[in-house]
């Protein structure tokens, strides 16, 4: 992540999570570290969203749009390196590049972290590692548009559970229905690819929830930087194996490195800033723009076409976004 040293000086507090006793997490939801149940666990308690102090809608929307566009462009570029490096090799290189940028920019003093700070950092590191690998394998198997659409169900679940406004709930339901249509079973359905995309969805939900915990325990970007670096270390063995056993080309390495900037550095920088300007529920609903951008970029860059029903479903997602934005204007 390309963070300034003083970024995130104000603690993130746009969503509060009230939990009771620990309970089994809902299917597909990640557990928030430090012993609390996830927001998706209905039996454990309730999720309440408190408004961000003086929301900056224009800046927040611009940041979220830029984040989504960068992530999907990076994923398409990464997919072009799959034939040479494979998904695991691409993930390894993009993690190494992203970690190098983060460490050079933030220079975290990890030796000063307390046990209370380390717990969510370790959790986020595992989320990063699993989310990226599962999504890239699913993209290789089922395509960029479908893989990203199924992954979107993760933040959608966060939006549904965090919302207290009828308009937000309605928009989330419309976007979710459209996402289901995009991922409908067909004779040529690759269920392993869909399953891996679902794993990525659960990880994205965990990414949102754990990031919010980290933002309350750190005054800067140190926690996320260390989490990204630990995730990169996890890929050292597989990355070295890929580089040693594959016919690696400079173009493939360059694409994987660029994916590290576009898919990790840019979104993680803008996501933090956006979540300080808009409520968590609105963030989750708005990010349904990812299936639209993934489908468009997949069509232009990877030549992956979609049917009429698929485009209508994408149009429904865009409409839900527009309604959510208008309701808060």
N, C-alpha and C positions, 0 to 999 in steps of 0.2 A: 504493500500500500504506500502511496506517495502522500505522506502526512507531514504537515508542519509540526514542529515540536510543541507548539502551544495549542494544537487542535484539540477539541473536546475539553476545554477548560471548564465548561459548565456541565454539570452532571445531567445525564439523560433521565427524564422522569415523565415521559408522556404516557406510559402505561404502567399501572401498578397491578401486581398479582397477589391475590389473597388466597392462601391455601390453608387447609386444615391438616389432618393427619395424612401421612403418605399413603398412596394408593397405587394400584397398577396402572401404568400409563395407557392412554387410549392407543389403539392400533395406529402405527405410523408416526407417532409423535415422539420427539426426543425428550429425555429427562433432563430437566434443569439441574446443574450441579449443586453442590452444597446441601444436599439432602432434601430439597423441596420437590414436590410433584410438579409436572409440567402444566402449563396453562391449559393444555388440551385434556386434562384429566378432570372430568366433571365430578367424579366422586370425591376428589381431593379438596375441592373448594370452588371458588368462582373467580372469574376474570373481570376486572373492572378497568376501564380505560379513562384516565383523567386527561383533559385537554392540555396540549402544549401551551405554555405561556406565550401569548402573542404569536400565533402561527404565521409563518411567512409562506403563503401558498405558492406564489409565483416562483420563488427560489426553490422550494421543496419539489415542485413538479418538474422544474428544469433539471434539477439534480437527479431525480428518479428516471427521467427520460434518457438523460445522458448515460446513466448507469446501465440501463437495459440495452441501449444501442451498442455500447461498448462490449457488454458481456456476450451478446448474440453474434456480433461481428467476430469477436475473438474465438467463439466456439466454431464458427464456420471456417476460420483460418486454421484452427487446430485440427479440424476434421480432414483438411487437405494433407496433414502430416501423418494421418493414421496408417496409410499403406506402407510407410517407411518405418515409423517408430512404434506403431500400435498405440491404443489409448493409454496404457500404463506409462509408456515412454514419454508421451506428450505431457501427461499429468506431472511426471517427475520433473521435466525441464521447466514447465511453466511454474511449478512450485518453487524451484530453485531460483528462478529469475525474480519472482514476486518477493520471495524472502530476502534476497539480496537488496532489493530496492527498499523494503521496509526497514531492515536493519540499518542501512546506511542513512536513512532519513530520520528515523525515530531514536536510534541508539538507546534501546531500553536497558534499564538497570535491573535486570531480572533477579539479581542476587538480593535485592531489597524486597522482593515480593513476600507477602505473608501466605500462610496456608489457605486463608480465606480467599486470597486472590488467585492462587495457583489452581484451585479446583475448577473454576469455570474456564481458565486458560487451557488446561489440559483437555477439558471437554470440547472446547472449540477446535483445538488441534485435530482431534479425532473426527469431528464433524467435517472440517475442511477436507481431510484425506479421503474419507468415504464418499462425500458428496461429489467431488470432482471425478473420481474414478468411475463411480456408478453411472453418472450422467454421460461421460464420454463413451463408455461401452454401449450404453443405450442409444446414443446418437449414431454410433457406428452400425447398430443393428436395425434401428427403426427410423432413423432420419432426425434432422435437427428440429423441425417443427413439432412432430409428435413427442419426441423426447422432452423438449422444453415445456410443452403443454402439460404433460403428466407431472413433471417436476413442479409446475405452478400450483398444483393442488396442495402443496405444503404451506406456502404463505397464505393461500386462500383459507385454509383451516384456521390459521392464526387470526385472519381478518374476521371470520365468522364468530370465533369465540371471544374476540376482544370488543366487538361492536355492541353499542347500546342504543344506536339510532336505527330507526326503521329503514331509512333510505340506504344506509350502509349495508344492512343485512340484505335488502333487496338487490342491491348491486352485486354483492358477493354471490348470491344465489344465481343470478343471471350469468355472471362470469363463470361460475362453477359448472352450471349446466352446459354452457358452450364448450368448456374444457372437456367434459365427459363425451360430448358429441365428437369432438376432434379425436378422442382416443377410443372410439367405439370399436368393438371386435369385428374383424373381417376374416375371410378365408385365409388370407396370407399373414395374419397377425403373428408377430414374434412375441410370444408371451414372456420369454426371458428378458427381452429388451424392455418390454413394458414393466416387468417386475423390477428391473434395475432402475428405471426411471422413477418408479414409486419409492424406491429406497432414497433416491436423490431428493424426492419431495419431502420425505420425513427429515432428511438432513437440512433442507432449506428452512423448514419450520424450526428446527433446532438452532440453526444459524441465527435466526431473528431473535429467538428467546434468550439464547446464551449471550449474544451480543449485548442485549439490554442489561443483563446481569453484570457483564464486564464493564459497561459504561457507568454503572453505579459504584464500582469498586476501584476504578482508576480515574485519575484526573486528566489523562492524556491517552495516546494510542499505544502505550507500552504493552498492555494486555493482548490486544489483537496482533501486534507485531510478533510477540513471542509465540503466540498460538500458531501463526502462519509459518514461523521458522521451525517449530517442532514438527509441524505437518510436513515440511520440506525434508526434514531429517528422516522421516519415516519412509520416504521414497528413495533414499540413497541406494539401498541394495538393488531394488528393481531397476532404478535408472542406470546404474553401472552395468547391470546385466544386459539391458537393452542396448546400450552404447557399445558393449563388447561383442554382442552376438548378431547385431543387425547391420545391414549395409547403409550406414548413416550418411545422409547428405547435408550439406550446409543449408540448403533451402528448407529441409524438414526441421532442422534445429532452429532456424530463424523463425519459422511459423510457430513452433511451440513456444519460443521465447516471447514472441509478440502476443501470443495468447495469454501468457503470464501477466503482461501489462494490461491488456484489454479486459480479461476475464476476472482478474483478481485485484490488481492495483487500483484501477479506475473505479470499479463498483464498490469496493470496500471503503474507499475514500468518500465517495459520494453518498453511500448508504448511511454512514454515520452522520454526515452533515444533514441529510434529508430527514432522518429520524429525530433530529433536534428542531426541525421546523414544522413537521406535520405529525398528527397522531398515528399510532402504530396501525390501527385498523385501516385508515385511509392509505397508508403506505402499502399494506398488504393487498388491498383492492386495486390500487393503481398499478401495481407491478404485474397485473394481468396483461399489460402491454407486451410482456415478454413473448407469449405465443405468437402475437401478430408480427413482431420484429423477427422472431425466429423463422416463421413461415416465409416472410418476404426475403430475408437474407438467404435462407435455404434455397429459395427459387432462383435468386439472382446469382449467388456465388456457387452453390452446389448443384443447381439445376434439379432441385427436388420439387416436383409439382404437386398441387393439391386439387381436390374436386370442388364442385360448387358448394356442396353441403359444408365442407370444411371452411371455405371462405365466408359463408354465411355465419358460421359459428364464431369465426374470428371477428366478424362485424358486430356480433352481439357483445363480445368482450369489449370492443372499443366503445360501444354505446354505453355499457355499464360504467366504464371509466368516465365518459363524458357526463353522465348523470351524477356520479359521485362528486366530480369536480364542481359542477354547476351548483349542487346543493350546498356547497361550502363557500361559494363565491360571495 
